[in-house]
Amino acid sequence: MAISLSVVLLLAVILVVLIRGGSIKAGPAVVAVLFGFFLASTGMAPSIQKFMDSIAQSINQISF
């Protein structure tokens, strides 16, 4: 839950920066958000979640 909330907040910030910077217009941003929303309700959602969890675990294991 904490990882998914962090990712959602990070992506929301990136989306706002892209809209305000003019890199992406509001229309395509809405389409991207709706695509993600509907993708989350498909059968692919568990696979995407496992992939994101494995990336988060890999990043967490990096030590400097």
C-alpha positions as CSV (number, residue, x, y, z in Angstrom):
1,M,0.0,0.0,0.0
2,A,2.7,2.5,0.9
3,I,4.7,1.8,-2.3
4,S,1.6,2.2,-4.5
5,L,0.6,5.4,-2.8
6,S,4.2,6.8,-3.2
7,V,4.2,5.8,-6.9
8,V,0.8,7.5,-7.4
9,L,2.0,10.7,-5.8
10,L,5.2,10.7,-7.7
11,L,3.4,10.1,-11.0
12,A,0.9,12.8,-10.1
13,V,3.7,15.3,-9.5
14,I,5.4,14.4,-12.8
15,L,2.1,14.8,-14.6
16,V,1.5,18.3,-13.1
17,V,5.0,19.3,-14.0
18,L,4.6,18.1,-17.6
19,I,1.3,20.0,-17.9
20,R,2.6,23.2,-16.4
21,G,5.8,23.0,-18.4
22,G,3.9,22.7,-21.7
23,S,5.3,19.3,-22.5
24,I,1.9,17.7,-22.5
25,K,-1.5,19.3,-22.9
26,A,-4.5,18.7,-20.6
27,G,-6.3,16.6,-23.2
28,P,-3.6,13.9,-23.6
29,A,-3.0,14.0,-19.8
30,V,-6.6,13.2,-19.2
31,V,-6.4,10.3,-21.7
32,A,-3.3,9.0,-20.0
33,V,-5.0,9.1,-16.6
34,L,-8.1,7.4,-17.8
35,F,-6.0,4.8,-19.6
36,G,-4.2,4.0,-16.3
37,F,-7.5,3.9,-14.4
38,F,-9.1,1.4,-16.8
39,L,-5.9,-0.6,-17.1
40,A,-5.9,-1.1,-13.3
41,S,-9.3,-2.9,-13.6
42,T,-8.1,-5.4,-16.2
43,G,-6.6,-8.8,-15.8
44,M,-3.1,-7.3,-16.4
45,A,-3.2,-5.3,-13.1
46,P,-1.6,-8.1,-10.9
47,S,1.2,-8.6,-13.4
48,I,1.9,-4.9,-13.5
49,Q,1.8,-4.7,-9.7
50,K,4.3,-7.7,-9.4
51,F,6.6,-5.9,-11.9
52,M,6.5,-2.7,-10.0
53,D,7.1,-4.5,-6.7
54,S,10.1,-6.2,-8.1
55,I,11.5,-2.9,-9.3
56,A,10.9,-1.4,-5.9
57,Q,12.6,-4.3,-4.1
58,S,15.6,-4.0,-6.5
59,I,16.0,-0.3,-5.8
60,N,15.6,-1.0,-2.1
61,Q,18.5,-3.5,-2.1
62,I,20.9,-1.0,-3.6
63,S,23.4,0.2,-1.0
64,F,25.9,3.0,-1.4
